[in-house]
């Protein structure tokens, strides 16, 4: 596959119950990460009705419809208040640094806004996620249930007019194992 140019990706939600989409996402995750942990995590999240939210697993596709990236938002809680966690995000190695990941993440965040969600959390690269508006979660008084580098745990309030973000400890879906 030739490398697509930036901006040449379309996005769409994963089709609920689609074996083809699930297989494409697994292929992306297996190619993007050194182990099957992230691919297995997505399958476990998909099977958890308390975590999985239809429409919040977004695919980035090339112009010919080939899925090359994914961003997933699932339900978590901060001090008992509903929030979303962004994980995992992945792009086929041949399409990394082409905008596929950015397209998938932007589409996922827009889908969350459309659902009137207000808080998204991510544990990731502090150089990457601020481009989407993420700030250190510590600014909101949000903490992980385990020790993580402070700069790597970030939060994004999708609608500041909806009120302040809750503060407290994140409760991740059971599939995360924390």
C-alpha positions in Angstrom: 0.0 0.0 0.0 1.4 3.4 -0.9 1.5 5.9 1.9 -1.5 8.2 1.8 -1.1 11.9 2.1 -2.2 13.9 5.1 -5.8 14.8 5.0 -6.7 12.0 2.7 -8.4 9.9 5.4 -12.1 9.5 6.0 -13.4 8.4 9.4 -16.4 6.3 10.4 -17.6 4.5 13.5 -16.9 0.8 13.8 -20.0 -1.1 12.7 -21.7 -2.7 15.7 -21.3 -6.5 15.4 -19.2 -6.3 12.2 -16.7 -9.2 12.2 -14.9 -7.4 9.3 -14.4 -4.2 11.4 -13.3 -6.2 14.5 -10.8 -8.1 12.4 -9.5 -4.9 10.7 -9.0 -3.3 14.1 -7.2 -6.3 15.5 -4.9 -6.3 12.5 -4.1 -2.6 13.0 -3.4 -3.1 16.7 -1.3 -6.2 16.2 0.8 -4.3 13.6 1.1 -1.1 15.7 2.1 -2.6 19.1 4.8 -5.2 20.0 2.3 -7.6 21.7 -1.3 -8.6 21.4 -2.2 -6.8 24.7 -3.9 -3.8 23.1 -5.8 -6.0 20.6 -6.9 -8.2 23.4 -7.9 -5.2 25.5 -10.2 -3.9 22.7 -11.9 -7.3 22.4 -12.4 -7.4 26.2 -13.8 -3.8 26.2 -16.1 -4.7 23.2 -17.6 -7.5 25.4 -18.1 -5.3 28.4 -21.6 -3.6 28.2 -20.6 -1.2 31.0 -17.5 0.0 29.1 -18.4 -0.2 25.4 -20.3 2.6 23.8 -21.5 2.0 20.2 -20.3 4.8 18.0 -17.1 5.7 20.0 -14.8 3.3 18.2 -13.7 5.3 15.2 -11.8 4.1 12.1 -9.6 6.1 9.8 -9.7 4.8 6.2 -7.8 5.4 3.0 -9.7 6.7 0.0 -10.2 3.1 -1.1 -11.9 2.2 2.2 -9.0 0.4 3.8 -9.1 0.8 7.6 -5.6 2.0 8.7 -6.2 3.6 12.1 -8.5 3.4 15.2 -9.3 5.5 18.2 -11.4 4.1 21.0 -13.3 5.8 23.7 -14.9 3.7 26.5 -16.7 4.5 29.7 -14.7 5.1 32.8 -15.6 7.1 36.0 -14.0 9.8 38.0 -15.2 9.8 41.6 -18.4 8.1 40.5 -19.0 10.6 37.6 -19.1 9.2 34.0 -16.2 10.1 31.8 -14.4 8.5 28.8 -11.0 7.1 28.4 -9.2 7.3 25.1 -7.3 4.0 24.6 -6.0 2.5 22.6 -5.2 4.6 19.5 -3.3 2.9 16.8 -2.3 3.3 13.1 -0.7 0.8 10.8 3.0 1.4 10.7 3.0 2.2 7.0 0.5 5.0 7.6 2.0 6.5 10.8 2.8 10.2 10.7 0.3 10.8 7.8 -2.6 12.1 9.8 -4.6 8.9 10.2 -4.3 8.9 14.0 -5.2 12.6 14.2 -8.2 11.9 12.0 -9.4 9.0 14.1 -8.9 10.9 17.4 -10.6 14.1 16.2 -13.6 12.0 14.9 -13.8 10.1 18.3 -13.8 13.4 20.2 -16.4 14.9 17.9 -18.6 11.8 18.4 -18.2 12.2 22.2 -19.3 15.8 22.0 -22.3 14.8 19.9 -23.3 12.4 22.7 -23.0 15.2 25.3 -20.1 13.6 27.0 -17.9 16.1 28.8 -14.7 14.5 30.1 -12.1 12.5 28.2 -9.0 11.1 29.9 -5.8 9.7 28.2 -2.7 8.2 29.5 -0.2 8.8 26.7 2.6 10.9 25.2 2.5 14.4 26.6 4.0 15.7 23.4 1.2 14.3 21.2 -2.2 14.7 23.0 -2.1 18.5 23.8 -2.7 19.2 20.1 -6.3 18.0 20.8 -6.7 20.2 23.8 -5.6 17.7 26.5 -4.1 19.2 29.7 -2.5 17.5 32.6 -5.2 15.8 34.6 -3.7 17.1 37.8 -5.0 20.5 36.9 -8.5 19.1 37.4 -7.6 17.1 40.6 -7.9 13.9 38.6 -5.6 11.0 39.5 -4.9 7.5 38.2 -5.5 4.5 40.5 -1.8 3.6 40.1 1.4 5.5 39.9 1.9 7.1 36.4 4.0 10.0 35.3 2.0 13.1 36.0 2.6 14.6 32.6 1.3 11.5 30.9 -2.2 11.5 32.5 -4.2 14.1 30.6 -7.8 15.3 30.6 -10.0 17.1 28.1 -13.2 18.9 29.0 -15.4 18.9 25.9 -17.9 21.5 27.1 -16.6 24.0 29.7 -20.1 25.4 30.0 -21.4 22.1 31.2 -19.7 22.7 34.5 -16.4 21.8 36.1 -14.8 18.4 35.6 -15.1 16.1 38.6 -12.0 15.5 40.6 -10.8 12.3 42.2 -9.5 8.9 41.2 -10.3 7.3 37.8 -12.1 4.0 37.8 -11.2 2.3 34.6 -13.2 -0.6 33.0 -12.2 -4.0 34.4 -10.4 -5.0 31.1 -7.7 -2.4 31.9 -6.7 -4.5 34.9 -6.1 -1.5 37.2 
